[in-house]
Amino acid sequence: MKNLQPKLKKIFNLAKDGDALIFKAAGINHAPMELATGGEWTHCGTVWNVERKEGEMSFNLSEQTFFGGKFDRVKISLVGGVYAAHNYHRLVDSEDIFLKRIPKKLTKAQHRIGLADAINQIGKRYGYLSLFLGFSFLEKILPQSIEDKLNKYLFNNERVCSPHVAIQFSKMSLIEFKKEMFYSPTDIHDLDFK
């Protein structure tokens, strides 16, 4: 497993509301997850309600998991020069973590829209359709008209982790949502902002 101290330090010092965290699974989980997501990155979510105080920072992570939409409070502490993550396993057991920083601080309107979307997704569960659609190879075999309809459905109804982040970015006018593609965590990693 990779030393995550530099990653935790970066999150501790730089993460702000609207940024995304992107994870690479470790251990035996990485191969099936990489196959499912079509790249080395396997999960992602957005950061909200960042708070910092002496030796500690915390935030809510908006994410979609097998158990539905979550908005859990995550904490990173700094004690004796060592960063420790609390309340979130991916900050401890991932092979790698990437902080995808939005280019500038959100406006009040962007913040309100993104946070409202994050809160609206709490507890929403996606069905097997969305899980199945997370497999990036489908975009190579489905006719464009079916892809467009499915992406529109996902945008309005169901989400997996990476479309969840892409939709939030789109609603905040940070990216133009590409209805012709199934977003993967690697796509979120590689996004260019407006």
Backbone as numpy.savetxt, mean C-alpha at the origin, in Angstrom:
# Nx Ny Nz CAx CAy CAz Cx Cy Cz
17.24 -12.70 6.21 16.40 -11.52 6.21 17.28 -10.27 6.21
16.87 -9.29 5.47 17.61 -8.05 5.33 17.55 -7.22 6.62
18.58 -6.46 6.87 18.58 -5.53 7.99 17.62 -4.38 7.66
16.53 -4.29 8.40 15.50 -3.28 8.12 15.72 -1.97 8.86
16.80 -1.85 9.64 17.04 -0.63 10.39 17.06 0.63 9.51
17.77 0.63 8.37 17.75 1.84 7.53 16.35 2.17 7.00
15.55 1.16 6.73 14.18 1.38 6.24 13.31 1.96 7.34
13.41 1.39 8.54 12.63 1.91 9.67 13.04 3.33 10.00
14.34 3.62 9.91 14.83 4.98 10.16 14.23 5.96 9.16
14.19 5.57 7.90 13.63 6.44 6.86 12.14 6.70 7.12
11.40 5.64 7.44 9.97 5.82 7.76 9.82 6.71 8.99
10.61 6.44 10.02 10.57 7.19 11.27 10.76 8.69 11.02
11.72 9.02 10.15 12.07 10.43 9.93 11.28 11.11 8.82
10.84 10.37 7.80 10.33 11.02 6.59 8.87 10.75 6.25
8.27 9.67 6.74 6.91 9.33 6.33 5.94 10.46 6.68
5.04 10.72 5.74 4.01 11.73 5.95 2.67 11.20 5.43
1.60 11.86 5.80 0.28 11.43 5.36 0.22 11.37 3.84
-0.33 10.25 3.34 -0.47 10.04 1.91 0.63 9.21 1.29
1.77 9.06 1.96 2.85 8.21 1.43 2.39 6.75 1.42
3.08 5.92 0.66 2.78 4.49 0.62 3.96 3.70 1.16
3.65 2.60 1.82 4.66 1.62 2.22 4.47 0.39 1.35
5.57 -0.10 0.80 5.53 -1.25 -0.09 6.46 -2.31 0.49
5.98 -3.55 0.53 6.70 -4.61 1.21 7.06 -5.75 0.27
8.19 -6.39 0.58 8.60 -7.61 -0.09 8.58 -8.71 0.96
7.74 -9.73 0.74 7.61 -10.81 1.71 8.91 -11.58 1.84
9.13 -12.12 3.03 10.33 -12.93 3.31 9.94 -14.39 3.46
10.93 -15.24 3.48 10.71 -16.65 3.76 9.97 -17.37 2.65
9.23 -18.40 3.04 8.55 -19.22 2.05 7.38 -18.50 1.40
6.94 -17.39 1.97 5.80 -16.66 1.41 6.14 -15.89 0.14
7.41 -15.61 -0.09 7.72 -14.69 -1.18 7.44 -15.24 -2.56
7.71 -16.51 -2.83 7.55 -17.04 -4.19 6.10 -17.01 -4.67
5.12 -17.54 -3.90 3.74 -17.45 -4.38 3.25 -16.01 -4.46
3.68 -15.17 -3.53 3.25 -13.77 -3.56 3.83 -13.04 -4.77
5.08 -13.33 -5.09 5.69 -12.71 -6.27 4.99 -13.17 -7.54
4.61 -14.43 -7.59 3.87 -14.94 -8.75 2.52 -14.23 -8.86
1.84 -14.11 -7.73 0.51 -13.48 -7.72 0.57 -12.01 -8.09
1.59 -11.31 -7.65 1.66 -9.87 -7.87 2.46 -9.49 -9.11
3.17 -10.44 -9.69 3.90 -10.15 -10.92 5.18 -9.36 -10.72
5.74 -9.37 -9.54 6.98 -8.64 -9.28 7.51 -8.97 -7.90
8.63 -8.34 -7.54 9.24 -8.67 -6.25 8.50 -8.08 -5.06
7.74 -7.00 -5.26 7.01 -6.38 -4.15 5.68 -7.10 -4.00
5.26 -7.35 -2.75 4.13 -8.24 -2.51 2.96 -7.62 -1.76
3.09 -6.45 -1.18 1.99 -5.82 -0.44 2.26 -4.33 -0.32
1.18 -3.55 -0.15 1.36 -2.11 0.04 0.14 -1.52 0.76
0.33 -0.33 1.29 -0.73 0.41 1.96 -0.34 1.88 2.07
-1.28 2.72 2.49 -1.00 4.15 2.61 -0.93 4.57 4.08
-0.14 5.59 4.31 0.16 6.11 5.65 -0.76 7.31 5.94
-1.38 7.30 7.15 -2.27 8.40 7.56 -2.06 8.72 9.04
-2.42 9.94 9.41 -2.40 10.39 10.81 -1.03 10.22 11.47
0.01 10.68 10.78 1.37 10.57 11.31 1.52 11.47 12.53
2.07 10.91 13.59 2.39 11.67 14.80 3.82 11.33 15.21
4.53 12.36 15.65 5.91 12.16 16.12 6.06 12.80 17.49
6.77 12.10 18.35 7.19 12.67 19.63 8.55 12.08 19.95
9.17 12.53 20.99 10.52 12.10 21.34 10.63 10.59 21.37
11.47 10.03 20.48 11.75 8.61 20.46 10.65 7.72 19.90
9.65 8.33 19.23 8.54 7.53 18.74 7.81 8.23 17.60
7.37 7.46 16.64 6.45 7.96 15.63 5.39 6.90 15.41
4.20 7.34 15.05 3.12 6.38 14.81 2.25 6.88 13.66
1.50 5.95 13.09 0.61 6.28 11.97 -0.42 5.16 11.81
-1.48 5.48 11.08 -2.43 4.46 10.67 -2.03 3.98 9.28
-2.07 2.68 9.07 -1.78 2.12 7.75 -3.09 1.65 7.14
-3.47 2.29 6.04 -4.66 1.90 5.29 -4.25 0.82 4.29
-4.84 -0.36 4.43 -4.45 -1.47 3.57 -5.64 -2.40 3.36
-5.54 -3.19 2.31 -6.50 -4.25 2.05 -5.78 -5.58 2.25
-6.36 -6.45 3.05 -5.77 -7.76 3.34 -6.81 -8.84 3.06
-6.43 -10.10 3.28 -7.38 -11.20 3.14 -8.56 -11.04 4.09
-8.36 -10.28 5.16 -9.40 -10.11 6.17 -10.19 -8.82 6.01
-9.96 -8.11 4.92 -10.70 -6.89 4.64 -9.84 -5.65 4.85
-10.48 -4.50 4.69 -9.80 -3.22 4.84 -9.40 -2.96 6.28
-8.18 -2.50 6.46 -7.66 -2.21 7.80 -7.16 -0.78 7.86
-7.12 -0.27 9.09 -6.64 1.08 9.35 -5.98 1.07 10.72
-5.07 0.11 10.91 -4.46 -0.13 12.21 -3.38 0.89 12.54
-3.24 1.15 13.83 -2.20 2.06 14.32 -0.89 1.30 14.42
0.15 1.87 13.84 1.47 1.27 13.80 2.44 2.22 14.50
3.41 1.68 15.21 4.37 2.53 15.93 5.79 2.07 15.64
6.67 3.05 15.51 8.11 2.78 15.43 8.76 3.58 16.55
9.54 2.89 17.37 10.23 3.57 18.46 11.74 3.55 18.21
12.41 4.50 18.83 13.87 4.60 18.75 14.40 4.59 20.18
15.10 3.51 20.51 15.68 3.37 21.85 17.14 2.94 21.70
18.04 3.74 22.25 19.45 3.41 22.20 19.99 3.26 20.78
19.47 4.05 19.86 19.93 4.00 18.48 19.36 2.86 17.64
18.42 2.11 18.22 17.80 0.98 17.50 16.32 1.28 17.28
15.89 1.09 16.03 14.49 1.29 15.67 13.74 -0.01 15.85
12.58 0.05 16.47 11.75 -1.13 16.70 10.34 -0.84 16.22
9.78 -1.77 15.47 8.41 -1.64 14.97 7.46 -2.37 15.91
6.29 -1.79 16.10 5.28 -2.35 16.99 3.95 -2.40 16.26
3.18 -3.42 16.55 1.80 -3.55 16.07 1.65 -3.83 14.59
2.73 -4.21 13.90 2.58 -4.52 12.48 3.69 -5.47 12.04
3.32 -6.68 11.72 4.31 -7.72 11.42 5.16 -7.42 10.18
4.61 -6.76 9.18 5.39 -6.54 7.96 6.58 -5.60 8.18
6.53 -4.77 9.20 7.68 -3.91 9.50 8.78 -4.69 10.22
8.48 -5.92 10.61 9.44 -6.75 11.32 9.95 -7.90 10.46
9.02 -8.55 9.73 9.39 -9.80 9.06 9.45 -9.74 7.54
9.49 -8.55 6.96 9.61 -8.44 5.51 11.07 -8.55 5.07
11.25 -8.96 3.85 12.59 -8.98 3.26 13.06 -7.56 2.96
12.12 -6.71 2.56 12.46 -5.32 2.23 11.21 -4.46 2.39
11.43 -3.18 2.60 10.36 -2.19 2.74 10.77 -0.96 1.94
9.84 -0.40 1.20 10.10 0.80 0.41 9.09 1.87 0.80
9.58 3.06 1.12 8.72 4.20 1.40 8.54 4.98 0.10
7.34 4.94 -0.46 7.01 5.68 -1.69 6.46 7.03 -1.25
7.31 8.05 -1.35 6.94 9.37 -0.86 6.22 10.16 -1.94
5.08 10.73 -1.57 4.40 11.62 -2.49 5.25 12.87 -2.63
5.16 13.56 -3.77 6.12 14.64 -4.04 6.04 15.85 -3.10
4.88 16.12 -2.55 4.77 17.25 -1.62 3.64 17.00 -0.65
3.56 17.82 0.36 2.52 17.69 1.36 1.16 17.83 0.69
0.21 17.02 1.14 -1.14 17.08 0.59 -1.82 18.40 0.93
-2.67 18.87 0.02 -3.51 20.02 0.35 -4.58 19.53 1.34
-5.30 20.46 1.95 -6.35 20.06 2.88 -7.42 19.22 2.17
-7.75 19.60 0.94 -8.76 18.85 0.18 -8.26 17.45 -0.16
-7.03 17.34 -0.61 -6.46 16.02 -0.91 -6.44 15.14 0.33
-6.03 15.72 1.44 -5.96 14.98 2.70 -7.35 14.48 3.10
-8.33 15.35 3.03 -9.69 14.99 3.40 -10.21 13.85 2.52
-9.97 13.93 1.21 -10.44 12.92 0.27 -9.74 11.58 0.51
-8.42 11.59 0.65 -7.66 10.36 0.85 -7.99 9.69 2.17
-8.06 10.49 3.25 -8.37 9.94 4.56 -9.79 9.37 4.60
-10.74 10.08 3.96 -12.13 9.59 3.92 -12.19 8.26 3.18
-11.44 8.12 2.10 -11.43 6.85 1.37 -10.83 5.75 2.23
-9.74 6.05 2.93 -9.10 5.05 3.80 -10.08 4.57 4.87
-10.77 5.50 5.50 -11.71 5.15 6.57 -12.90 4.39 6.00
-13.35 4.79 4.82 -14.48 4.12 4.17 -14.19 2.65 3.86
-12.93 2.31 3.69 -12.56 0.93 3.33 -12.39 0.01 4.54
-12.44 0.56 5.76 -12.26 -0.27 6.95 -13.32 -1.36 6.99
-12.85 -2.59 7.13 -13.76 -3.72 7.27 -14.33 -4.26 5.97
-14.18 -3.53 4.88 -14.69 -4.03 3.60 -13.84 -5.19 3.15
-14.50 -6.27 2.84 -13.80 -7.48 2.41 -13.94 -7.62 0.91
-12.87 -8.03 0.28 -12.97 -8.31 -1.14 -13.23 -9.79 -1.34
-13.91 -10.10 -2.43 -14.24 -11.48 -2.73 -13.13 -12.17 -3.48
-13.39 -13.40 -3.83 -12.40 -14.17 -4.58 -12.15 -13.56 -5.95
-13.15 -12.82 -6.49 -12.96 -12.18 -7.79 -11.76 -11.24 -7.73
-11.72 -10.38 -6.72 -10.62 -9.43 -6.63 -9.28 -10.12 -6.39
-9.29 -11.16 -5.57 -8.05 -11.91 -5.34 -7.56 -12.51 -6.65
-8.49 -13.11 -7.39 -8.14 -13.70 -8.67 -7.62 -12.63 -9.63
-8.24 -11.45 -9.61 -7.82 -10.39 -10.52 -6.47 -9.80 -10.15
-6.00 -10.08 -8.94 -4.70 -9.59 -8.54 -3.56 -10.25 -9.29
-3.83 -11.34 -9.95 -2.78 -12.03 -10.70 -2.50 -11.25 -11.97
-1.33 -10.67 -12.03 -1.01 -9.74 -13.12 -0.99 -10.38 -14.49
-0.84 -11.70 -14.54 -0.80 -12.31 -15.86 -2.13 -12.21 -16.59
-3.23 -11.97 -15.86 -4.53 -11.87 -16.51 -4.60 -10.72 -17.50
-3.86 -9.66 -17.22 -3.94 -8.53 -18.14 -3.37 -8.86 -19.51
-2.64 -9.95 -19.59 -2.09 -10.36 -20.88 -3.07 -11.22 -21.68
-4.08 -11.81 -21.00 -4.96 -12.73 -21.70 -6.40 -12.24 -21.84
-6.83 -11.28 -21.03 -8.20 -10.80 -21.12 -8.37 -9.77 -22.23
-9.50 -9.81 -22.93 -9.77 -8.74 -23.90 -9.86 -7.39 -23.19
-9.44 -6.34 -23.86 -9.40 -5.00 -23.26 -10.77 -4.58 -22.72
-11.84 -4.89 -23.42 -13.17 -4.47 -22.98 -13.53 -5.11 -21.63
-13.14 -6.37 -21.42 -13.41 -7.03 -20.14 -12.52 -6.44 -19.05
-11.25 -6.19 -19.36 -10.35 -5.55 -18.39 -10.91 -4.22 -17.92
-11.37 -3.40 -18.88 -11.91 -2.08 -18.54 -13.11 -2.20 -17.60
-14.01 -3.12 -17.90 -15.19 -3.31 -17.04 -14.79 -3.79 -15.66
-13.85 -4.73 -15.60 -13.42 -5.26 -14.30 -12.70 -4.19 -13.48
-11.86 -3.40 -14.12 -11.17 -2.33 -13.39 -12.15 -1.28 -12.89
-13.17 -0.97 -13.68 -14.20 -0.02 -13.24 -14.93 -0.59 -12.03
-15.25 -1.90 -12.09 -15.91 -2.55 -10.96 -15.02 -2.49 -9.71
-13.74 -2.83 -9.87 -12.81 -2.78 -8.74 -12.70 -1.38 -8.17
-12.63 -0.38 -9.06 -12.49 1.01 -8.63 -13.66 1.40 -7.73
-14.85 0.92 -8.07 -16.05 1.33 -7.34 -16.47 0.37 -6.22
-16.01 -0.87 -6.24 -16.56 -1.86 -5.32 -15.56 -2.66 -4.50
-14.59 -3.25 -5.15 -13.71 -4.18 -4.45 -12.26 -3.83 -4.72
-11.41 -4.14 -3.76 -10.00 -3.80 -3.90 -9.11 -4.87 -3.31
-7.93 -4.98 -3.89 -6.82 -5.66 -3.24 -5.82 -4.55 -2.91
-4.71 -4.88 -2.32 -3.84 -3.85 -1.74 -3.37 -2.79 -2.73
-2.85 -3.19 -3.87 -2.27 -2.20 -4.78 -3.30 -1.35 -5.51
-4.44 -1.90 -6.00 -5.46 -0.99 -6.53 -5.99 -0.05 -5.45
-6.04 -0.52 -4.21 -6.46 0.33 -3.09 -5.57 1.58 -3.01
-4.26 1.39 -3.08 -3.33 2.52 -3.03 -3.47 3.39 -4.29
-3.56 2.75 -5.45 -3.68 3.50 -6.71 -4.97 4.33 -6.72
-6.05 3.76 -6.22 -7.32 4.50 -6.17 -7.21 5.69 -5.24
-6.59 5.50 -4.07 -6.41 6.65 -3.17 -5.56 7.73 -3.82
-4.45 7.33 -4.46 -3.62 8.31 -5.16 -4.41 9.04 -6.23
-5.24 8.30 -6.96 -6.04 8.89 -8.04 -7.08 9.86 -7.47
-7.76 9.46 -6.42 -8.78 10.34 -5.82 -8.16 11.63 -5.28
-6.89 11.56 -4.90 -6.19 12.76 -4.40 -5.50 13.52 -5.53
-5.75 13.11 -6.78 -5.19 13.76 -7.98 -3.66 13.70 -8.03
-3.08 12.62 -7.50 -1.63 12.44 -7.54 -1.20 11.65 -8.78
-2.11 10.80 -9.27 -1.85 10.02 -10.48 -3.13 9.99 -11.30
-2.99 9.62 -12.55 -4.17 9.32 -13.36 -4.35 7.81 -13.31
-5.48 7.35 -12.79 -5.75 5.92 -12.68 -5.87 5.33 -14.07
-5.07 4.31 -14.35 -5.09 3.67 -15.66 -6.05 2.49 -15.61
-7.21 2.69 -16.18 -8.24 1.65 -16.11 -7.87 0.40 -16.90
-6.87 0.51 -17.76 -6.51 -0.63 -18.58 -5.51 -1.57 -17.91
-5.14 -1.29 -16.67 -4.15 -2.16 -16.03 -4.60 -2.61 -14.65
-4.13 -3.78 -14.25 -4.30 -4.26 -12.88 -3.06 -3.83 -12.11
-3.22 -2.95 -11.16 -2.07 -2.47 -10.40 -1.54 -3.56 -9.48
-0.23 -3.68 -9.45 0.45 -4.60 -8.53 1.28 -3.74 -7.57
1.78 -4.33 -6.47 2.68 -3.56 -5.60 3.91 -3.03 -6.35
4.40 -3.78 -7.33 5.53 -3.30 -8.13 5.13 -2.08 -8.95
3.90 -2.07 -9.48 3.41 -0.89 -10.20 3.35 0.32 -9.27
2.93 0.13 -8.03 2.90 1.24 -7.07 4.32 1.73 -6.81
5.25 0.81 -6.65 6.66 1.16 -6.45 7.17 2.03 -7.59
6.77 1.69 -8.82 7.31 2.36 -10.01 6.49 3.55 -10.48
5.43 3.92 -9.78 4.56 5.02 -10.22 5.30 6.34 -10.35
4.89 7.11 -11.33 5.32 8.50 -11.45 4.13 9.37 -11.07
4.37 10.34 -10.21 3.31 11.25 -9.80 3.16 12.38 -10.82
1.96 12.97 -10.82 1.69 14.11 -11.72 2.60 15.27 -11.38
